[in-house]
Amino acid sequence: MINEYVKLFTESNIIITGLKNMLEAESVNYIIKDKFESARLGGYGEQSTSVEIHVLKTDATIAENILAVYKEKINV
């Protein structure tokens, strides 16, 4: 079985961490791509708002609903 992920949201690490916690509470599978940390380790720069969270395509609808609640909560 192939797991297909779709990008849900891009923001800073601290904002993504809050969203990650909400996704975990609802058992939504996700992966985080931290381009900022990768760039730092590689010795070049990247914007601090370059952290992406991806969810399984099958969980996308649930994750989008969670994201909407989270954005309202943090006023984004």
DRENDO-1510 file (C-alpha; in Angstrom, 1 decimal, always signed):
<recs>
REC; n; res; u; v; w
REC; 1; MET; +0.0; +0.0; +0.0 .
REC; 2; ILE; +1.3; +3.4; -1.0 .
REC; 3; ASN; +0.9; +6.2; +1.5 .
REC; 4; GLU; +0.2; +9.5; -0.4 .
REC; 5; TYR; +0.7; +12.7; +1.6 .
REC; 6; VAL; -0.6; +16.1; +0.8 .
REC; 7; LYS; +0.7; +19.5; +2.1 .
REC; 8; LEU; -1.7; +20.9; +4.7 .
REC; 9; PHE; +0.0; +24.0; +6.0 .
REC; 10; THR; +3.3; +25.9; +6.1 .
REC; 11; GLU; +4.3; +28.1; +9.0 .
REC; 12; SER; +7.0; +28.5; +11.7 .
REC; 13; ASN; +8.1; +25.6; +13.8 .
REC; 14; ILE; +6.2; +26.7; +16.9 .
REC; 15; ILE; +2.9; +27.1; +15.0 .
REC; 16; ILE; +3.4; +23.7; +13.4 .
REC; 17; THR; +4.0; +22.1; +16.8 .
REC; 18; GLY; +0.6; +23.3; +18.0 .
REC; 19; LEU; -1.1; +21.9; +15.0 .
REC; 20; LYS; +0.8; +18.7; +15.3 .
REC; 21; ASN; -0.5; +18.3; +18.8 .
REC; 22; MET; -4.1; +18.7; +17.6 .
REC; 23; LEU; -3.6; +16.2; +14.8 .
REC; 24; GLU; -2.1; +13.7; +17.2 .
REC; 25; ALA; -5.1; +14.1; +19.5 .
REC; 26; GLU; -7.4; +13.0; +16.6 .
REC; 27; SER; -5.0; +10.2; +15.4 .
REC; 28; VAL; -4.3; +11.9; +12.1 .
REC; 29; ASN; -1.1; +10.7; +10.4 .
REC; 30; TYR; +1.3; +13.4; +9.4 .
REC; 31; ILE; +4.9; +14.1; +8.5 .
REC; 32; ILE; +6.8; +17.4; +9.0 .
REC; 33; LYS; +9.3; +18.8; +6.5 .
REC; 34; ASP; +11.5; +21.4; +8.2 .
REC; 35; LYS; +13.2; +23.2; +5.4 .
REC; 36; PHE; +14.6; +25.8; +7.8 .
REC; 37; GLU; +16.4; +23.2; +9.9 .
REC; 38; SER; +17.6; +21.4; +6.8 .
REC; 39; ALA; +19.0; +24.7; +5.4 .
REC; 40; ARG; +20.7; +25.5; +8.7 .
REC; 41; LEU; +22.4; +22.1; +8.8 .
REC; 42; GLY; +23.4; +22.5; +5.2 .
REC; 43; GLY; +25.0; +25.9; +5.9 .
REC; 44; TYR; +22.7; +28.1; +4.0 .
REC; 45; GLY; +19.6; +30.3; +4.8 .
REC; 46; GLU; +15.9; +29.7; +4.5 .
REC; 47; GLN; +12.9; +31.6; +5.9 .
REC; 48; SER; +11.9; +30.6; +9.4 .
REC; 49; THR; +8.3; +30.0; +8.1 .
REC; 50; SER; +9.5; +27.1; +6.0 .
REC; 51; VAL; +8.1; +24.2; +8.1 .
REC; 52; GLU; +5.5; +22.2; +6.3 .
REC; 53; ILE; +3.1; +19.6; +7.7 .
REC; 54; HIS; +1.8; +17.0; +5.4 .
REC; 55; VAL; -1.1; +14.6; +6.1 .
REC; 56; LEU; -2.2; +11.4; +4.5 .
REC; 57; LYS; -4.5; +12.0; +1.6 .
REC; 58; THR; -7.2; +9.9; +3.3 .
REC; 59; ASP; -7.0; +12.1; +6.4 .
REC; 60; ALA; -7.0; +15.4; +4.5 .
REC; 61; THR; -10.6; +16.4; +5.2 .
REC; 62; ILE; -10.3; +15.8; +8.9 .
REC; 63; ALA; -7.0; +17.6; +9.0 .
REC; 64; GLU; -8.4; +20.6; +7.1 .
REC; 65; ASN; -11.2; +20.9; +9.7 .
REC; 66; ILE; -8.7; +20.7; +12.5 .
REC; 67; LEU; -6.6; +23.3; +10.8 .
REC; 68; ALA; -9.6; +25.7; +10.5 .
REC; 69; VAL; -10.2; +25.4; +14.2 .
REC; 70; TYR; -6.5; +25.9; +15.0 .
REC; 71; LYS; -6.2; +29.0; +12.7 .
REC; 72; GLU; -9.2; +30.5; +14.5 .
REC; 73; LYS; -7.7; +29.7; +17.9 .
REC; 74; ILE; -4.4; +31.4; +17.0 .
REC; 75; ASN; -5.9; +34.2; +14.9 .
REC; 76; VAL; -4.0; +33.4; +11.7 .
</recs>
